[in-house]
Amino acid sequence: AISTCPGVIQCSGHGVCDTTSFRCYCSNGWTGGDCSEKTCPLGRSWYSYPESDNVAHFDYIECANMGLCDKTSGKCKCRPGFYGEACEYM
């Protein structure tokens, strides 16, 4: 039976434990089942489905879908040709 939230320290010290469901609610900037992973900056998605004619790129996605998020540092590693904190520039 589960009797505590995950993490060596409950929710890795980066969230609040719900003592009824034993689920972690992570603080801003943290994610994961035990709140141990950093989130990366968000940017408008370079490639997302359009919402209607001439309406697209309104979704904010980690690393703007043009980079990989390093969950230990919270920084984006951009694909070649893209730059910026969230890989939002070309």
PyRosetta script that sets phi, psi and omega in degrees:
from pyrosetta import init, pose_from_sequence

init()
pose = pose_from_sequence("AISTCPGVIQCSGHGVCDTTSFRCYCSNGWTGGDCSEKTCPLGRSWYSYPESDNVAHFDYIECANMGLCDKTSGKCKCRPGFYGEACEYM")
pose.set_psi(1, 141.2)
pose.set_omega(1, 178.7)
pose.set_phi(2, -81.0)
pose.set_psi(2, 132.4)
pose.set_omega(2, -177.3)
pose.set_phi(3, -130.4)
pose.set_psi(3, 2.9)
pose.set_omega(3, 179.7)
pose.set_phi(4, -157.8)
pose.set_psi(4, 162.8)
pose.set_omega(4, 176.8)
pose.set_phi(5, -74.4)
pose.set_psi(5, 157.0)
pose.set_omega(5, -178.8)
pose.set_phi(6, -69.8)
pose.set_psi(6, 161.3)
pose.set_omega(6, 178.4)
pose.set_phi(7, 112.5)
pose.set_psi(7, 148.7)
pose.set_omega(7, 175.9)
pose.set_phi(8, -58.3)
pose.set_psi(8, -46.6)
pose.set_omega(8, 166.4)
pose.set_phi(9, -103.7)
pose.set_psi(9, 137.1)
pose.set_omega(9, -177.5)
pose.set_phi(10, -46.5)
pose.set_psi(10, 127.9)
pose.set_omega(10, 178.5)
pose.set_phi(11, 55.4)
pose.set_psi(11, 27.7)
pose.set_omega(11, 178.4)
pose.set_phi(12, 55.1)
pose.set_psi(12, 18.4)
pose.set_omega(12, -179.4)
pose.set_phi(13, 76.8)
pose.set_psi(13, 8.2)
pose.set_omega(13, -177.4)
pose.set_phi(14, -120.3)
pose.set_psi(14, 28.1)
pose.set_omega(14, -179.6)
pose.set_phi(15, -171.9)
pose.set_psi(15, -176.6)
pose.set_omega(15, -178.9)
pose.set_phi(16, -117.0)
pose.set_psi(16, 136.1)
pose.set_omega(16, -179.1)
pose.set_phi(17, -90.6)
pose.set_psi(17, 127.5)
pose.set_omega(17, 171.4)
pose.set_phi(18, -84.1)
pose.set_psi(18, 111.2)
pose.set_omega(18, -173.7)
pose.set_phi(19, -74.8)
pose.set_psi(19, -5.5)
pose.set_omega(19, 176.1)
pose.set_phi(20, -90.2)
pose.set_psi(20, -47.8)
pose.set_omega(20, -177.9)
pose.set_phi(21, -98.8)
pose.set_psi(21, -9.5)
pose.set_omega(21, -176.6)
pose.set_phi(22, 57.6)
pose.set_psi(22, 39.3)
pose.set_omega(22, 177.8)
pose.set_phi(23, -108.6)
pose.set_psi(23, 142.0)
pose.set_omega(23, 177.3)
pose.set_phi(24, -89.7)
pose.set_psi(24, 136.1)
pose.set_omega(24, 171.5)
pose.set_phi(25, -110.6)
pose.set_psi(25, 106.8)
pose.set_omega(25, -170.7)
pose.set_phi(26, -74.6)
pose.set_psi(26, 146.5)
pose.set_omega(26, 173.2)
pose.set_phi(27, -70.8)
pose.set_psi(27, 161.1)
pose.set_omega(27, 176.7)
pose.set_phi(28, -55.6)
pose.set_psi(28, 136.6)
pose.set_omega(28, 179.4)
pose.set_phi(29, 92.3)
pose.set_psi(29, -1.4)
pose.set_omega(29, -178.5)
pose.set_phi(30, -130.4)
pose.set_psi(30, 150.9)
pose.set_omega(30, -179.6)
pose.set_phi(31, -149.5)
pose.set_psi(31, 178.0)
pose.set_omega(31, 179.4)
pose.set_phi(32, 102.6)
pose.set_psi(32, 161.9)
pose.set_omega(32, -179.5)
pose.set_phi(33, -59.6)
pose.set_psi(33, -30.4)
pose.set_omega(33, 179.5)
pose.set_phi(34, -115.0)
pose.set_psi(34, 14.8)
pose.set_omega(34, 178.1)
pose.set_phi(35, 59.1)
pose.set_psi(35, 32.5)
pose.set_omega(35, -176.7)
pose.set_phi(36, -98.1)
pose.set_psi(36, -4.8)
pose.set_omega(36, -177.1)
pose.set_phi(37, -108.8)
pose.set_psi(37, 135.6)
pose.set_omega(37, 177.1)
pose.set_phi(38, -78.4)
pose.set_psi(38, 147.8)
pose.set_omega(38, 173.8)
pose.set_phi(39, -91.0)
pose.set_psi(39, 157.8)
pose.set_omega(39, 178.3)
pose.set_phi(40, -105.4)
pose.set_psi(40, 163.8)
pose.set_omega(40, 179.6)
pose.set_phi(41, -61.7)
pose.set_psi(41, 150.4)
pose.set_omega(41, 178.8)
pose.set_phi(42, -99.1)
pose.set_psi(42, 145.2)
pose.set_omega(42, 174.3)
pose.set_phi(43, -141.7)
pose.set_psi(43, 159.9)
pose.set_omega(43, 177.7)
pose.set_phi(44, -61.8)
pose.set_psi(44, 131.9)
pose.set_omega(44, -176.7)
pose.set_phi(45, -62.8)
pose.set_psi(45, 130.8)
pose.set_omega(45, 175.7)
pose.set_phi(46, -71.9)
pose.set_psi(46, -33.9)
pose.set_omega(46, -177.7)
pose.set_phi(47, -130.7)
pose.set_psi(47, 98.4)
pose.set_omega(47, 173.8)
pose.set_phi(48, -140.8)
pose.set_psi(48, 160.5)
pose.set_omega(48, -178.7)
pose.set_phi(49, -67.2)
pose.set_psi(49, 137.6)
pose.set_omega(49, 176.5)
pose.set_phi(50, -67.1)
pose.set_psi(50, 148.7)
pose.set_omega(50, 178.9)
pose.set_phi(51, -84.5)
pose.set_psi(51, -31.4)
pose.set_omega(51, 175.8)
pose.set_phi(52, -166.6)
pose.set_psi(52, -177.2)
pose.set_omega(52, -179.8)
pose.set_phi(53, -56.4)
pose.set_psi(53, 129.1)
pose.set_omega(53, 178.2)
pose.set_phi(54, 59.8)
pose.set_psi(54, 22.7)
pose.set_omega(54, 177.0)
pose.set_phi(55, -129.7)
pose.set_psi(55, 108.1)
pose.set_omega(55, -178.4)
pose.set_phi(56, -156.0)
pose.set_psi(56, 171.0)
pose.set_omega(56, 174.7)
pose.set_phi(57, 64.8)
pose.set_psi(57, 36.2)
pose.set_omega(57, 177.8)
pose.set_phi(58, -99.9)
pose.set_psi(58, -8.7)
pose.set_omega(58, 179.3)
pose.set_phi(59, -78.1)
pose.set_psi(59, 133.1)
pose.set_omega(59, 174.6)
pose.set_phi(60, -96.9)
pose.set_psi(60, 121.5)
pose.set_omega(60, -173.6)
pose.set_phi(61, -127.6)
pose.set_psi(61, 148.3)
pose.set_omega(61, 175.0)
pose.set_phi(62, -54.3)
pose.set_psi(62, 130.9)
pose.set_omega(62, 177.5)
pose.set_phi(63, 56.2)
pose.set_psi(63, 23.0)
pose.set_omega(63, 175.8)
pose.set_phi(64, 52.9)
pose.set_psi(64, 23.7)
pose.set_omega(64, -176.3)
pose.set_phi(65, 61.9)
pose.set_psi(65, 15.8)
pose.set_omega(65, 178.2)
pose.set_phi(66, -122.8)
pose.set_psi(66, 24.0)
pose.set_omega(66, 177.5)
pose.set_phi(67, -164.1)
pose.set_psi(67, 172.6)
pose.set_omega(67, 177.3)
pose.set_phi(68, -109.8)
pose.set_psi(68, 138.6)
pose.set_omega(68, -179.6)
pose.set_phi(69, -88.0)
pose.set_psi(69, 125.3)
pose.set_omega(69, 172.0)
pose.set_phi(70, -86.8)
pose.set_psi(70, 104.1)
pose.set_omega(70, -174.4)
pose.set_phi(71, -68.7)
pose.set_psi(71, -14.6)
pose.set_omega(71, 177.8)
pose.set_phi(72, -84.4)
pose.set_psi(72, -32.9)
pose.set_omega(72, -178.8)
pose.set_phi(73, -104.0)
pose.set_psi(73, -21.1)
pose.set_omega(73, -176.4)
pose.set_phi(74, 75.9)
pose.set_psi(74, 22.2)
pose.set_omega(74, 180.0)
pose.set_phi(75, -116.4)
pose.set_psi(75, 147.3)
pose.set_omega(75, 178.7)
pose.set_phi(76, -85.8)
pose.set_psi(76, 140.7)
pose.set_omega(76, 170.0)
pose.set_phi(77, -108.0)
pose.set_psi(77, 105.5)
pose.set_omega(77, -172.3)
pose.set_phi(78, -76.6)
pose.set_psi(78, 149.2)
pose.set_omega(78, 172.7)
pose.set_phi(79, -68.1)
pose.set_psi(79, 157.8)
pose.set_omega(79, 178.1)
pose.set_phi(80, -55.7)
pose.set_psi(80, 135.9)
pose.set_omega(80, 178.7)
pose.set_phi(81, 92.7)
pose.set_psi(81, -5.6)
pose.set_omega(81, 179.9)
pose.set_phi(82, -122.2)
pose.set_psi(82, 147.8)
pose.set_omega(82, -179.7)
pose.set_phi(83, -152.4)
pose.set_psi(83, 176.4)
pose.set_omega(83, -177.4)
pose.set_phi(84, 109.5)
pose.set_psi(84, 162.8)
pose.set_omega(84, -178.2)
pose.set_phi(85, -55.6)
pose.set_psi(85, -37.0)
pose.set_omega(85, -179.7)
pose.set_phi(86, -114.6)
pose.set_psi(86, 22.1)
pose.set_omega(86, -178.5)
pose.set_phi(87, 57.7)
pose.set_psi(87, 33.6)
pose.set_omega(87, -174.1)
pose.set_phi(88, -86.4)
pose.set_psi(88, -6.3)
pose.set_omega(88, -179.3)
pose.set_phi(89, -114.2)
pose.set_psi(89, 151.8)
pose.set_omega(89, 179.7)
pose.set_phi(90, -120.1)
pose.dump_pdb("model.pdb")
